[in-house]
Amino acid sequence: MKAEVIIRLVHLEAEAEDSGQPMRRDGIRRRARERVLLLAAEELDVARERLELLFDCRDCERGNDGSHGQPQLQLDGAPSPVRLSYSRTGQWLLVALIFRPVLLGVDLEDAGSDAFGDTDNIDPVAFTEEERRLVGSSDSPRLMRARLWTRKEALLKSTGHGLRLAPDSIGVADADGSPKLMLWPGHAGERPGIRLLDLDLPASEAGNPVPVSLTASLAVGGSSQPGIIFREELAARG
């Protein structure tokens, strides 16, 4: 059984519809989910038609109707041996898969977003006091904000809590700013054994330049020091 965490970064081309109009947001979302299924089928060596994505949103206030939440991969109508997580920003899709029953979460953000800037940023609602000090002392506050946020998103995806837990109640950086789970709220249950990693994305790939502002993090728990594999098609076209 494969023990590695498989990381894939894919560019989803902005295809025009028959009307000549750019693909709408819901179309991009469907395309991203289809690409996730194709990648999973490739790793499982099965036909895409045998796979289905279901979604579970624990303690959902809107009703857990299967349309959103933590993704779960079904093979022939039953749970598959693959755990997966994915994230999209713009036309870029990041997917993580592992063949083990572990906690797994990944997040991809664009550090160029206004939310990570100095004027209209997420500091007051997203970060602990210690993390705000790290941002204030950083040579690149924008990048530090993006890194901290992707770690939190990846972590909360892995546990299934999502943003029902306040981001500023979770600490994801040690005193040096390195990724590490430092603070976990008692009301959220037992503190998960999670390994946090900042992912190094390539500066460019032939035919698909990867923006240097893209920032990504991975959260994985329940597995001892899993290897991280970056496949050749890291920036493959979708």
ChimeraX attribute file (.defattr): number of C-alpha atoms within 10 A of each C-alpha:
attribute: neighborCount
match mode: 1-to-1
recipient: residues
	/A:1	7
	/A:2	10
	/A:3	14
	/A:4	16
	/A:5	22
	/A:6	19
	/A:7	23
	/A:8	21
	/A:9	25
	/A:10	24
	/A:11	20
	/A:12	19
	/A:13	14
	/A:14	14
	/A:15	13
	/A:16	11
	/A:17	11
	/A:18	7
	/A:19	6
	/A:20	8
	/A:21	9
	/A:22	13
	/A:23	15
	/A:24	12
	/A:25	10
	/A:26	9
	/A:27	14
	/A:28	19
	/A:29	14
	/A:30	11
	/A:31	16
	/A:32	24
	/A:33	17
	/A:34	16
	/A:35	18
	/A:36	25
	/A:37	20
	/A:38	18
	/A:39	18
	/A:40	23
	/A:41	17
	/A:42	12
	/A:43	15
	/A:44	16
	/A:45	9
	/A:46	13
	/A:47	13
	/A:48	16
	/A:49	11
	/A:50	12
	/A:51	21
	/A:52	19
	/A:53	16
	/A:54	16
	/A:55	15
	/A:56	16
	/A:57	19
	/A:58	15
	/A:59	11
	/A:60	13
	/A:61	8
	/A:62	7
	/A:63	11
	/A:64	14
	/A:65	12
	/A:66	14
	/A:67	13
	/A:68	13
	/A:69	18
	/A:70	24
	/A:71	21
	/A:72	17
	/A:73	22
	/A:74	16
	/A:75	19
	/A:76	11
	/A:77	10
	/A:78	10
	/A:79	14
	/A:80	15
	/A:81	15
	/A:82	19
	/A:83	21
	/A:84	26
	/A:85	25
	/A:86	24
	/A:87	20
	/A:88	21
	/A:89	12
	/A:90	13
	/A:91	14
	/A:92	22
	/A:93	22
	/A:94	24
	/A:95	24
	/A:96	26
	/A:97	22
	/A:98	25
	/A:99	18
	/A:100	18
	/A:101	12
	/A:102	17
	/A:103	23
	/A:104	29
	/A:105	31
	/A:106	32
	/A:107	30
	/A:108	28
	/A:109	23
	/A:110	22
	/A:111	24
	/A:112	16
	/A:113	14
	/A:114	13
	/A:115	16
	/A:116	22
	/A:117	17
	/A:118	12
	/A:119	8
	/A:120	10
	/A:121	15
	/A:122	16
	/A:123	19
	/A:124	10
	/A:125	11
	/A:126	20
	/A:127	24
	/A:128	19
	/A:129	14
	/A:130	15
	/A:131	23
	/A:132	19
	/A:133	13
	/A:134	21
	/A:135	20
	/A:136	13
	/A:137	11
	/A:138	14
	/A:139	10
	/A:140	10
	/A:141	18
	/A:142	20
	/A:143	20
	/A:144	22
	/A:145	26
	/A:146	26
	/A:147	29
	/A:148	27
	/A:149	26
	/A:150	27
	/A:151	29
	/A:152	31
	/A:153	24
	/A:154	27
	/A:155	30
	/A:156	24
	/A:157	25
	/A:158	24
	/A:159	21
	/A:160	20
	/A:161	19
	/A:162	19
	/A:163	11
	/A:164	13
	/A:165	14
	/A:166	15
	/A:167	19
	/A:168	20
	/A:169	16
	/A:170	20
	/A:171	23
	/A:172	27
	/A:173	22
	/A:174	15
	/A:175	12
	/A:176	7
	/A:177	17
	/A:178	14
	/A:179	21
	/A:180	17
	/A:181	21
	/A:182	12
	/A:183	15
	/A:184	17
	/A:185	14
	/A:186	9
	/A:187	8
	/A:188	12
	/A:189	8
	/A:190	9
	/A:191	14
	/A:192	16
	/A:193	13
	/A:194	20
	/A:195	20
	/A:196	23
	/A:197	20
	/A:198	18
	/A:199	16
	/A:200	11
	/A:201	17
	/A:202	15
	/A:203	11
	/A:204	12
	/A:205	13
	/A:206	8
	/A:207	9
	/A:208	13
	/A:209	12
	/A:210	18
	/A:211	15
	/A:212	13
	/A:213	16
	/A:214	21
	/A:215	24
	/A:216	26
	/A:217	26
	/A:218	29
	/A:219	30
	/A:220	26
	/A:221	20
	/A:222	15
	/A:223	15
	/A:224	9
	/A:225	12
	/A:226	15
	/A:227	10
	/A:228	16
	/A:229	13
	/A:230	15
	/A:231	12
	/A:232	9
	/A:233	12
	/A:234	18
	/A:235	24
	/A:236	16
	/A:237	14
	/A:238	18
